[in-house]
Amino acid sequence: MTFKSKEEYSSRIGRTLITSEQIAAAVKKCAEKIDSIYDGRPLLMIGVLNGAAMFAGELMKHISVPCELEFIQAESYYDSTESSGEVRLTREIERDISGYHVLLAEDIIDTGRTLSRVKALLEGKKPLSVTTITLLDKPERRLVEFTPDISLFTIEDVFVIGFGLDCAGYYRNLPFIAEYKE
């Protein structure tokens, strides 16, 4: 996908579902919850690239307890608006995480395949615990049984862009969540 103009790029941005102000408020509230749960406990946040980079970064800014950050990378969309059904891990965690409580941060859970696979992989590394957190949850699309431990927003079954979520690599930079228009 390439765009010939800024207007063509902008024409694909549909209605705003979640404003940047709503995201900021929810992230701050979530960070307070994390602070209360993990105070004094070794915490490692692992974000799922590429989509969760903005969410993990924003959440880290508001967590006040000692917390380290790592990233894992998984793909399942491959430049489409539909999941391929095949989850491919392209970057894994190499370090020993056995002494940490892991906070696994994802941008969106729809089919559940990616996060359930990544969670199982991390649990195999024997951390003290694994807590899953997602910016967006789309339970209508779930194909595997998976419920995140913490979800900031539940959304309807539409393809969304913004705040790290993309379509073929574009729109991650939007400070809000919007519906993507084909």
C-alpha positions in Angstrom: 0.0 0.0 0.0 1.3 3.4 -1.0 -0.3 6.8 -0.9 -0.1 9.5 -3.5 -1.1 12.3 -1.2 -1.8 13.3 2.4 -5.5 13.6 1.4 -5.5 10.0 0.2 -3.8 8.9 3.4 -6.3 10.9 5.6 -9.3 9.6 3.6 -8.8 6.1 5.2 -9.1 7.4 8.8 -12.7 6.7 9.8 -14.6 7.7 13.0 -12.7 8.2 16.2 -13.5 5.4 18.6 -11.2 6.4 21.5 -9.7 9.9 21.9 -6.2 10.6 23.0 -7.6 12.0 26.2 -9.5 8.8 27.0 -6.3 6.8 26.3 -4.2 9.0 28.6 -6.7 8.8 31.4 -7.1 5.0 31.1 -3.3 4.5 31.0 -2.7 6.6 34.1 -5.4 4.6 36.0 -3.9 1.3 34.8 -0.4 2.4 36.0 -1.8 3.2 39.4 -3.2 -0.3 39.6 0.1 -1.8 38.5 1.9 0.3 41.1 -0.4 -1.0 43.9 0.0 -4.7 42.7 3.8 -4.8 42.1 5.3 -2.4 44.7 8.5 -4.0 46.0 8.3 -6.9 43.5 10.6 -7.4 40.5 8.6 -6.3 37.5 9.5 -6.7 33.8 7.1 -5.4 31.2 7.4 -7.2 27.8 5.7 -5.4 24.9 4.6 -7.1 21.8 6.1 -5.3 18.8 5.3 -3.5 16.7 1.8 -2.4 17.8 2.3 -2.3 21.6 5.4 -0.1 21.4 3.4 3.1 22.0 1.2 1.6 24.6 4.1 0.1 26.5 6.1 3.3 26.3 3.2 5.4 27.5 2.4 3.0 30.4 6.0 2.9 31.5 6.0 6.7 31.8 3.3 6.4 34.5 4.5 3.4 36.4 6.4 4.5 39.5 7.5 1.1 40.9 10.9 -0.2 39.6 10.2 -1.8 36.2 12.3 -3.0 33.3 11.2 -3.1 29.7 11.8 -5.7 26.9 10.1 -6.4 23.6 9.1 -9.6 21.8 7.9 -9.5 18.2 5.0 -11.5 16.7 3.2 -11.2 13.3 -0.1 -12.5 12.1 -1.6 -9.9 9.8 1.1 -9.5 7.1 -0.2 -6.2 5.6 -3.8 -7.3 5.6 -6.9 -6.3 7.6 -7.6 -9.9 8.4 -5.4 -12.2 10.6 -3.7 -14.9 8.6 -4.3 -17.4 11.5 -0.6 -18.1 11.6 1.4 -16.5 14.4 5.1 -16.0 13.6 7.6 -15.0 16.3 10.3 -12.8 14.8 12.0 -11.7 18.0 12.1 -13.5 21.3 13.3 -12.7 24.8 16.8 -14.1 25.3 17.4 -13.1 28.9 16.5 -15.1 32.0 13.1 -13.9 33.3 12.7 -16.4 36.0 13.2 -13.8 38.8 10.5 -11.4 37.5 6.8 -10.9 37.5 6.1 -10.3 33.8 3.6 -7.8 32.6 2.9 -8.8 29.0 1.6 -5.7 27.1 -0.3 -6.0 23.8 -2.0 -3.4 21.7 -5.1 -5.4 20.8 -6.5 -8.9 21.3 -8.9 -10.1 18.7 -8.6 -13.8 17.8 -6.4 -14.4 20.9 -3.9 -16.5 19.0 -0.9 -14.2 19.3 -1.1 -13.4 23.0 -2.0 -17.0 24.0 1.1 -18.2 22.1 3.4 -15.5 23.4 2.1 -16.0 27.0 2.8 -19.8 26.7 6.3 -19.1 25.4 7.0 -16.8 28.3 5.5 -19.1 30.9 7.9 -21.8 29.6 10.7 -19.5 30.8 9.4 -19.9 34.4 8.9 -16.3 35.5 7.3 -15.6 38.9 4.0 -14.7 37.2 2.7 -13.5 33.8 -0.1 -10.9 33.7 -1.5 -10.0 30.4 -2.6 -6.4 29.7 -4.1 -5.0 26.5 -5.0 -1.6 25.3 -7.9 -2.9 23.3 -10.0 -6.1 23.5 -12.2 -7.3 20.7 -13.9 -10.4 22.3 -16.3 -10.9 19.4 -13.4 -12.1 17.2 -11.9 -14.6 19.7 -11.0 -17.9 18.1 -9.1 -19.3 21.0 -10.1 -19.2 24.6 -8.2 -16.3 26.1 -9.1 -13.5 28.4 -6.6 -10.7 29.3 -6.0 -10.0 32.9 -6.3 -6.3 32.4 -8.0 -4.6 29.4 -8.3 -0.8 29.1 -11.0 -0.7 26.4 -13.4 -3.2 24.8 -14.3 -2.4 21.3 -16.6 -3.5 18.6 -15.6 -5.8 15.7 -14.1 -3.1 13.3 -10.5 -2.8 12.0 -8.8 -0.1 14.0 -5.7 2.1 13.5 -3.8 4.6 15.7 -1.8 4.7 18.9 0.5 2.0 17.6 -2.1 0.0 15.6 -1.5 -0.1 11.9 -2.7 -1.1 8.5 0.3 -2.2 6.4 2.6 -0.2 8.6 0.7 3.1 8.3 -1.3 5.0 10.9 0.7 3.9 14.1 1.5 7.6 14.7 -2.2 8.7 15.3 -2.6 9.8 18.9 -6.2 8.3 19.0 -7.9 5.0 17.9 -10.0 5.2 14.8 -11.8 2.9 12.5 -10.0 2.2 9.3 -12.0 2.8 6.1 -11.2 0.5 3.2 
